[in-house]
Amino acid sequence: MHPERLQSFDYFGFHRYFLTFCTIDRNHVFVTQERVDVVRPQILRAASQEGFEIVAYTFMPDHVHLLVEGSSESADRRRFIKLAKQLARYHYQRAFGDRLWQRYGYEQTLRTDEATIDVVRYILENPVRAGLVDDVQKYAYLGSTKYQLAELIETVQMGDVWRPTR
C-alpha cells in the first residue's frame, strides 16, 4: 500500500518526521554489526546531504526507525527518503548480494514537541519491547546525530522499563 501524503503540505524545511523503512519480506537483516555498519553510514550521509539531523534511530532486525528533523529551509523529506534508501540499498547489495528494502515505508509528520518526545521514547523502547535487550543502553544499533544517548534517555524521562537492572 502506498502511504497517503498531505496534499496541502510541501515537506520542505524545519519539520520533523517519524520514518520506518522495512526490509524486503521483513527479513531479519540487521542482526549483526557488520550489516548495520554498511547501512547506517549511508542513511547518515543522505541526512547530511539533504539537510536533516537524525534525532533518534534504531535498527531492528527487520526495519529501521528514524526521527528526522529538517535543519534548513531546503530540507526535502522526499529527497532524503529516496537518497537514504538508494545509497543503503546500493552498498548493502554490493556487500552482501541481497536486496534490502520494501518499496514503501511508513511516515508521520510531527507537529508538536510532545509528539516528538513520544516518538523518541517509542524508538528507544523498541528493542526492549521486542525482547532484544532488557536495558536500552545495552542495544548497539541505536543513536542520534544530534544528541548523546544519555541525553535522549533523560529527555524522555524513562520509566522502570528503561532502568538498568541492579
C-alpha positions in Angstrom: 0.0 0.0 0.0 1.3 3.5 -0.9 1.4 5.9 2.1 -1.0 8.8 1.9 0.5 12.3 1.5 -0.9 15.5 2.8 -1.9 17.5 -0.3 -1.5 20.9 1.4 1.9 20.2 2.9 5.1 20.8 1.0 7.5 18.6 3.1 10.3 21.2 2.9 12.0 22.9 5.8 12.3 22.6 9.5 9.8 19.8 10.0 10.1 16.5 11.9 9.2 13.1 10.5 8.9 9.7 12.0 10.0 7.2 9.3 10.1 3.5 9.2 12.0 1.6 6.4 11.1 -2.1 6.3 13.4 -4.8 4.9 12.3 -6.8 1.9 9.9 -9.6 3.0 10.6 -8.4 6.6 13.8 -10.4 6.5 16.0 -10.2 9.6 18.8 -8.3 8.1 20.1 -6.0 10.9 21.2 -8.7 13.3 25.0 -8.2 13.0 27.2 -5.1 13.5 28.6 -5.7 10.0 25.3 -5.3 8.3 24.3 -2.3 10.3 27.7 -0.7 9.7 27.1 -0.9 5.9 23.7 0.7 6.0 23.9 3.3 8.9 26.6 5.5 7.3 24.6 5.7 4.1 21.5 6.9 5.9 23.6 9.4 7.8 25.2 10.5 4.6 21.8 11.1 3.0 20.7 13.1 6.0 23.7 15.3 5.9 23.4 15.9 2.1 19.7 16.7 2.3 19.8 19.0 5.4 18.5 16.7 8.1 19.5 15.8 11.6 18.6 12.4 12.9 17.2 13.0 16.3 16.9 9.3 17.0 17.3 6.0 15.2 17.2 2.3 15.9 17.9 -0.7 13.6 15.6 -3.5 14.5 16.1 -6.9 12.8 13.6 -6.2 10.0 13.2 -2.5 10.0 14.8 0.9 10.8 13.0 3.7 12.7 14.2 7.2 12.2 13.1 10.5 13.7 14.5 13.2 11.4 14.3 16.9 11.6 15.0 19.4 8.8 17.9 21.7 9.6 17.5 24.1 6.7 14.7 25.6 4.7 15.7 23.4 1.7 15.5 20.1 3.7 13.3 17.9 1.5 11.8 14.8 3.1 11.1 13.1 -0.2 14.6 13.5 -1.5 16.0 12.4 1.9 14.0 9.2 1.9 14.8 8.4 -1.8 18.6 9.1 -1.3 18.8 7.2 2.0 17.2 4.1 0.7 19.1 4.3 -2.6 22.5 4.7 -1.0 21.8 2.0 1.6 20.4 -0.4 -1.0 23.4 0.0 -3.3 26.1 -0.5 -0.6 24.2 -3.4 1.0 23.8 -5.2 -2.3 27.4 -4.7 -3.1 28.5 -6.1 0.3 26.0 -8.9 0.7 24.4 -9.6 -2.7 20.9 -9.3 -1.4 18.0 -6.9 -1.8 17.3 -4.6 1.2 14.1 -2.5 1.3 10.4 -2.9 0.7 9.2 -0.4 -1.8 7.2 1.7 0.7 7.8 2.6 4.3 5.8 4.4 6.9 6.0 8.1 7.7 4.4 10.6 10.0 4.8 14.3 10.2 5.2 15.5 13.8 3.8 18.9 14.7 4.4 19.2 18.5 7.3 18.7 20.9 5.1 16.2 22.9 4.7 14.1 19.8 8.5 14.3 19.2 9.2 13.0 22.8 6.7 10.2 22.4 8.4 9.1 19.1 11.8 9.2 20.7 10.5 7.1 23.6 9.0 4.7 21.1 12.2 4.4 19.1 14.4 3.8 22.1 11.9 1.4 23.7 11.5 -0.7 20.6 14.4 -3.1 21.3 13.3 -3.5 24.9 9.7 -4.2 23.9 10.9 -6.7 21.3 12.8 -8.6 24.0 16.2 -8.0 22.3 17.7 -6.4 25.4 16.5 -5.6 28.9 18.1 -2.1 29.0 18.1 0.4 26.1 21.7 1.2 26.9 22.7 -2.4 26.0 21.4 -2.1 22.5 24.2 -1.4 20.0 22.1 -0.3 17.0 20.5 3.0 18.1 21.7 6.5 18.3 21.4 10.1 17.0 23.3 12.6 15.0 22.1 15.4 17.3 22.2 14.1 20.8 24.1 11.7 23.0 22.1 8.6 24.0 22.1 9.7 27.7 20.6 13.0 26.7 17.8 11.3 24.8 17.1 8.9 27.7 17.0 11.8 30.2 14.7 13.9 27.9 12.0 11.2 27.6 12.1 10.6 31.4 12.1 6.9 31.1 10.1 4.7 33.4 11.1 1.4 35.1 11.4 -0.5 31.8 14.4 1.7 30.9 16.4 1.5 34.1 19.3 -0.9 34.2 18.7 -3.9 36.4 20.6 -3.7 39.6 
